[in-house]
Amino acid sequence: MAPTDTHRIDSELPLKVINSELATLDIEVVGTDLLLALTGAGSERLALIGRELGISVGLRGHTIRLQGPEVDVALAQRVFDELMDVIKRGADLADLDVLYSIRTLRSHPEVKLRDLFEHVVVTASRGRQITPKGMAQKRYIQAIRDYDVVFGVGPAGTGKTYLAMGMAVAAFQERRVSRIILTRPAVEAGEKLGFLPGDLAEKVNPYLRPLYDALHDMMPVEKVYSLIERGTIEVAPLAFMRGRTLNDCFVILDEAQNTTIAQMKMFLTRLGVCSKAVIAGDVTQVDLDKSVRSGLLDAVELLKDVDGIRCCYFSEADVVRHPIVQRIVEAYDWRDARRDKEADNNHEKR
């Protein structure tokens, strides 16, 4: 067997290089609780790390063995070291936390994972701490703290609305605002729903369901409904914002890509004193008529350099839903780019 280098998880021992390309490293983890928190039930996270980095990751007793290309084994060593650090600091890791940690350290080697896990947005109703899953989310959260108006633009699953909701709940709990207002345009996503029964509120509720879902994840359901009944939390279609002045509140406009230019201007000019607004949307999923320009695209281009406004952008690499969502987004982007290129080529031939 090739020689190996064995070290405790929190040590700084150098990596033992077998040759210029391959390396083997043994990591000894002291303590059963730490080992379980690190590797997960049935050591599932070891397989996840191995697949993500393209290396072999095995476990024997309390020893984790890494084998593979030197650069990937070195990254895996750092992943284990830093994950152990955040576990010791009290973080409760999920499998997806491990996956996003790998991707963060790979693309941002200057980052320390503890800086992400300690950047707590809010503690959810079940005691789970909501923290950024990567540098794009961290920058977004910091922008919301620092600016009065923030645009979050990027594909589905990047946490734009969810994190904004977390920041809104935190601001309310800390008494920095007295109300939370959640809104989105009532635009059908490529399908005709026809007649919807009930009064006006019941008709628009299906469009607002995603906002309720995120809200229920942040606060106990009973408290949410109590605050809604009192008007402290308001969930309403964008049309309800016309003519109002929104003072002392945290306002979130979701699905902003489906606003018209006039609607976006109307919304942005509602903002009153001691208020903050976050506008989230995905410009690749516009459900407006093709002849209508998205108010989100227009606003980002027009207002990006205005003092007090910040635009944060996400890519498919920042998707934090099920890992397959990222691959789905990439497939659609690739197909769309190919179609655009073919259209350009056909235009040039004419």
N, C-alpha and C positions, 0 to 999 in steps of 0.2 A: 504494500500500500504506500502511496506517495506520502511524504512527510506533511504534517499539518502544524498549524499554530493554534494553540488553545488559550482562550482568555475569558475572564469573567465579563458579563455583559456590560458593566460600567467602566471597563478599563480602557486604556489608550494604547494597548500593545499594537505594534505594526502588523500589517498583513503579511503573511508568509507567501511569497510568490514561488510557484512550482516551476514555471517557465515564463516566457514573455507574454503568454496569452492566458494560461489557466492558473487557477489558484484554488486552494482548499483552506478553509478556516473553521475551527471548532469554537463555539461559543458556549461556555458553561454558565447556566442560569442558576443562581442560588435561591432556593425557596420555591415550594410547590405553588403557592399563591401567585407569585410573580410569574412563574412559568405558565400557569393557566391563563392569567390575564394577558400575557404576551402572545401565546400561541392559539388561544381560543379552544372551545370544546372540540375534542377529537383532533386537535392540532390543525384545524382547517386553514388557519391563517398562514401556516407554513407553505401549504400548497398554493395559496393565493399569491404569496410573495414570490414563490418560485416561478409561477406562470407569468407574473408581471415583469420579472427581471430576466427571465430566460435562464435560470440557474437551477441546480439541484439543491433542495433544502430538506434535510432529514433530521429526525429526532431520535436519540437513544438516551433514555434516562433523563438527565437534566442537561444534556449536551445537544446543541443544535449544530449540525454540520452543513456548511455552505460549500458548494463546488461549482465552478463555472469560470467564465471569462473574468480576468482579474478586475476589470473596471466595474463589472456588475456585482462581483462578490464584495468589493470595497463599498459599493453603494448599499448593498444589503447589510453589511456590518454597521454602517452608519444608521440605517433604518432601525435595526434592532436596538442599538445604543440609545437613540433618541426616543424611541417608543418606550423603552424602559424608564427613561427619565420622566416622561409625562405620566406614566403609570404611577411612579413613586410620588408624583406631585398630586395624585388623586384623580386623574382623568379616568373615565370609564369608557374604554375603547369599544367601538363597533367595528365589524369587518370592513365596512366602507371607509372608516377613518384610517385604517391601515392602508387601503388602496390609495386614497388621496394623499396620504403621507408620502408614499413612494413617489407618486407623480410630482408632488411639490418639491421634494428634495432633488429629484432628477432635473427638473426645469429651473429650480432656484436653489442652487447649492449653498448660497450664502444664508439661507433661512434656517432658523432653529425651530423645530416643531413646537417646543414649549411656548414660543411666542404666539403661535396660532391657538393652541389649546387654552392658553391663559387669557386670550382675547375674547372673553365671554360676552355674548350679546345679551342673553337673558336666560334665566332658568325656567324651563318649560313646566307645565302643570304636573308632570310625573317626576320632577326632580332632575330631568336630563338637561344638561347645560348645552346651549346652542352656541357653537363656535364656528369661525370660518374654516372652510375645508381646503383653502388654498390662498395664494397671494391675491388673486383677483377678488375673491370675496373679502379678504382683509382690507384691501384698498377701498372697496365699496362701502364697507362698514365705517371705515375712518372718514370717508367722504360725507356720509350721512351725519356723522358727529360734527363735522367741521363746516358744512355748507347748508344753506337754507333750502336750496332746490337741487336735487340730484336726479340725473337720468341714469337708469340702469338698462343697458341695451345689450342683448345677446340671445342665444338660442334657448329653447325650453330646457328646464332642468338645471339651470345654473344658480338657482337660489335667489333670483332678483326680488321676487315678491315675498318669499318666505323670510329672508333676512330683513327686508324692510318692515315686515310685520313684527318680527322680533324686536327691532329697534323702536317701533311704535309702542309696543307693550312695555318695554323697558322705560321709555320716556314717560309713559302714563304712570307706571308704578313708582317712579322716582319723582312724580309730581312736576315734571318739567312741562307737561301739557295737561289740559283738563279733559280733552276729548280725542278720540281716534275716529277718523273718517276714511272709509274704504270705498272706492268707486271704480267702475270700469264701464266702457261703452257697451250697450246691449246690441252686439252685432253677432249674427249667426255665423258659425264657423263653416262656411261652405255648404250648408244644408238649410232647407226651408222647414221650419218647425210648425208652421201654420198657426192656427188659433190656440192660444193657451188660456185655460180657464182661470177664474178667480179675479180678485181686484188687482189694482195696478202693482202693488207690492208683490203679490203672488205671481204675477206675470213675469216680473224681472228677476225673481229669486233664482231661477235656474242659471242665469248668466253670472250670478254673484256667488254661486256655490263654492268655487275654488277659494274665495276669500274667507268664507266661513270655515272651510276645512283647515286652512292655515291658522286661523284664529283659535279654533278649538284645540289645536296642537300646542298652543302657547299658554292657554288659561283653562281652568275647569269649565266644563260646559255650563253648569248652573250659573257661574259668575258671568260668563259671556252673555247669556240670555238676560240676566238681571241688568247688566250694563247697557244692553241694546234697548231694553224696555224703558230705561231711564234716559235714553238718548245720549249717554256718555260714549257709546260706540255706535257709529252709524254706518250701515252698509247700504249703499244706494247706487243706482245707475247714474252715469255721468250727466244725463239730462237734468237731474235734480239739483245740480250745482249752479245752474244759471241764476243770476241775480243775487247770489249770496256773498257774504264776506266771512271767511273762515278764520276766526281769531283763536289763539291759544289752543291750537290743535295740531296733530300729526296726520297729514293727509297722504294717502297712497292711491295713485292712479295705476291700475293694472291693465294689461292688454292695451297699452297706449298706442300700439301700432295701428289700432282700428279707430283712432280718432281722426276726424278731419282737421284741417288747419284751423278752421273757425272754432271747433270744439276745444282744441288744444289751447288756443289763445284765451278762450273763455275760462278754461280751468286754471291756467297759470295766473290769470288776473283776479282770481277769487282769494288768493292767499292774503291773510290779514296779519296783524301784529302777533309776535310770539308764536309763530307757526312755522312748520317745516313740511316740505312736500317731496315725495319720492315718486318718480314716474318710471314705470317698468314696462318693457315691451320687447318683442322679437320682430325685427323688421323683415325677416324671411317668412313670416306667417301673417301677412296682411289679408284680411277678409273683406276689405272695401272693394267697391267696383274698381276695375282696372283704370278707369278714367279719373279716379279720385286719388290725389296725393296724400300719403299718410302724414298726419299732423306730427307724429313722433319724428319722422325723418326730417321734416321741415324745421321743427323746433331745435333739434340737435345741431343742425347746420347753422341756424340763425343765432342761437344763444350760447354756443360752446365757449365763447370768449367773454361772456358777460360776467362781471364780478359777482360773486355769491352763488354762482351756478357751477356745478361739476358734472361732467359726463363720464361715466364708467362703462367700459366695454368688456364683454365676456365672449369667449369662443367655445367651440365644441370641446376643447380640452378642459373646460371648467365645468362641464356637466357633472352634477353630483347626485343624479338619480341612479337607478339600476345601471351597472356598467354597460349593458347592451344599448342604453339610450344614446350614449356617446357614439357608439358604432353606427346607430341608425342615423344620427345627425350628420356624421361624416359621409355616409353613403348618399344621403340626399344632397349634401353640399357638392360632392364629387359629380353626381349626375347633373345638377343644375349648372355647374361650371362647364361641363362637357357640352351641354346644350347651348350655353351662351357662346362658347367657342365655335360650335358648328354654325350657329346663326350668324356670327361675325364673318365666318369664312364664306357662307352663302351670299351674304350681303356684298362682300368684296368681289365675288365672281360676277355679280350682276353689274 
